[in-house]
Amino acid sequence: MNRDPLFGFQGRELKSYLERNKLTEDQIILVYNGSGMTHEYNLAQVVIPEEGKQKRIVVRLLNSGEDVTFFRTGKSVLKKSTHYKVMPMVPWLMTRFGLQDQIRFNWKWGYA
């Protein structure tokens, strides 16, 4: 199992992936939240694939309906200092979602 909670989608790699694979409206993607000693993954729907001069990405979390805005680098606009990122679908995670909109693991990868 990969111990990297972002599965290699960090920094330049994530930005490059998002540039090569343009997001579309209503596409389902993942939002990672690494705060609170957990790895939390939420399913999100792309509301606006690229907005404004800086081409920000706006997604809506499926479990809460909250809209979150991200830079093209994958980092959250409002939560820059936290580990809150948009990322593509990862097969290992998708098999664990089942019918849920959110899954959470502790730091040792046990279900939280």
C-alpha positions as a printed Julia matrix, in Angstrom:
112×3 Matrix{Float64}:
   0.0    0.0     0.0
   1.13   3.54   -0.75
   1.86   5.48    2.47
   1.67   8.85    0.69
  -1.82  10.24    1.51
  -1.82  12.2    -1.77
  -0.7    9.19   -3.82
   2.03  11.18   -5.58
  -0.27  14.08   -6.49
   1.67  16.89   -4.8
   3.2   20.17   -5.93
   4.25  20.22   -9.57
   2.95  16.71  -10.21
  -0.59  17.69   -9.2
  -0.51  20.97  -11.13
   0.83  19.18  -14.21
  -1.86  16.49  -13.91
  -4.62  19.12  -13.69
  -3.22  20.96  -16.73
  -3.02  17.75  -18.81
  -6.41  16.43  -17.69
  -8.79  19.38  -17.85
 -11.67  19.18  -15.39
 -15.22  19.41  -16.68
 -18.38  20.69  -15.04
 -20.17  18.0   -12.96
 -17.06  15.75  -12.94
 -16.52  13.86   -9.65
 -13.12  14.28   -8.0
 -11.57  13.86   -4.54
 -10.85  16.46   -1.87
  -8.2   15.51    0.71
  -8.18  16.96    4.23
  -5.18  16.01    6.36
  -6.03  17.91    9.53
  -6.94  16.48   12.91
  -4.53  13.5    12.78
  -6.59  11.83   10.03
  -6.6   11.32    6.27
 -10.07  12.35    5.12
 -11.23  11.99    1.52
 -14.46  13.54    0.26
 -16.17  13.07   -3.06
 -16.79  16.42   -4.73
 -18.48  17.62   -7.89
 -16.79  20.22  -10.08
 -19.02  23.31  -10.19
 -16.68  25.61  -12.16
 -13.66  23.95  -13.82
 -11.63  27.16  -14.34
 -12.78  30.55  -13.08
 -11.25  33.98  -13.56
  -7.78  35.15  -14.48
  -6.12  32.68  -12.11
  -8.31  29.8   -13.36
  -9.46  28.66   -9.94
 -11.38  25.42   -9.55
 -14.68  25.45   -7.62
 -16.03  22.13   -6.28
 -19.03  21.18   -4.14
 -18.5   18.55   -1.44
 -21.17  15.87   -1.84
 -21.56  15.13    1.88
 -22.07  18.75    3.02
 -22.96  20.78   -0.08
 -20.14  23.22    0.79
 -18.42  24.95   -2.16
 -14.62  25.03   -1.91
 -12.27  26.94   -4.24
  -8.83  25.65   -5.22
  -5.87  27.06   -7.12
  -4.65  25.17  -10.21
  -1.91  23.77   -7.97
  -4.6   21.82   -6.09
  -4.28  23.87   -2.88
  -7.33  25.41   -1.25
  -7.72  29.18   -1.65
  -9.04  29.72    1.91
  -7.19  26.95    3.71
  -3.69  27.46    2.25
  -1.76  26.47    5.37
  -3.64  23.22    5.93
  -3.43  19.96    4.05
  -6.6   20.56    2.05
  -6.22  19.65   -1.62
  -8.18  18.62   -4.68
  -6.94  15.45   -6.35
  -7.98  12.99   -9.05
  -9.74   9.7    -8.42
  -7.37   7.1    -6.97
  -8.45   3.47   -7.6
  -7.25   2.24   -4.17
  -9.48   4.83   -2.47
 -12.44   4.41   -4.79
 -12.74   0.72   -3.87
 -13.13   1.77   -0.21
 -15.87   4.39   -0.69
 -18.74   1.98   -1.34
 -21.9    4.12   -1.15
 -20.32   6.75    1.12
 -19.43  10.36    0.22
 -16.55  10.47    2.7
 -13.97   8.07    4.12
 -11.51   8.72    6.93
  -8.37   6.92    8.07
  -6.19   7.49   11.11
  -2.47   8.18   10.6
  -1.76   4.42   10.64
  -4.3    3.85    7.83
  -6.92   2.21   10.03
 -10.49   3.35    9.44
 -11.34   6.26   11.75
